[in-house]
């Protein structure tokens, strides 16, 4: 038995902090959360002093196979599988050190991330708990085609989903629109026909798998929501010239329970956002408030790996970015923990400090509900009850 004591605790839901808690951990799980004064007999004690305990962060969108260099596509294409797997391991370690105890990987090559999933399931110190999609479904020369997930036509996409089910993926990822990373693909136009999207969703749900859509643009979001996708990645309602938080699409998301996996945050010190992005920020703040008021469930992903400022381990910057985008610190912390667990299919098991949940918890210096920047000062990480790093 391990007893973790701290000045305060945010349980992943809130609204406030629990003062002076003791978290009892046994066999990798949280056995109980008790008032701090309770005597603990026969337990090893870890006292993190003035720090605040939080559930470990859950990154709903990462790419462990991308190395956050200035040429991620070239570096990935040139690497053989062993080299790539070593990079995936290093990326996982960097995430864990930043307090990310679960990641949902939404695009690798050759299902390599599933190998690391086995490794981190056996050894919590090897990296975060992993939820993975394998290579995303895409079209000929479509977004991220170089990851090897090309699938087209109704029969083709159904076969691709079946292959993923056989391989044991946790989620099916579809490049519904193009993306900036892939020369020649268009982030504002839909890559798939509606019958193909319907077939993907139908086949995935038949195999008990959730299905998530890459879509920055309102065109792709609309198509994914109406064809029955469970989650929208990015979900910024972009148009070629600005943003269009289409009320009808937002209401449909709320009605159907379609969730959003926002990809926010970057390391400080990088180049300022290009003018076409900077110009959109005020309308993004208003638009995300519209999503929130409509009751759309939103969790936080990083998209780490794709650029140097999106290094693995940059996840906490997304939490502070959420507060810049109009969320309260408590809303941002929920998006990074309990809500993220739900989107990853791990509700009831991760994302909360509560009896029966996995003992994935972290300690940060200070009070993150008063000052979200406290999340950058991670002083302890426990994964499956094991202190790591
Ligand atoms: Zn991504």
Boltz pocket constraint, residues with backbone or C-beta under 6 A from the ligand:
constraints:
  - pocket:
      binder: B
      contacts: [[A, 61], [A, 62], [A, 63], [A, 106], [A, 107], [A, 303]]
      max_distance: 6.0
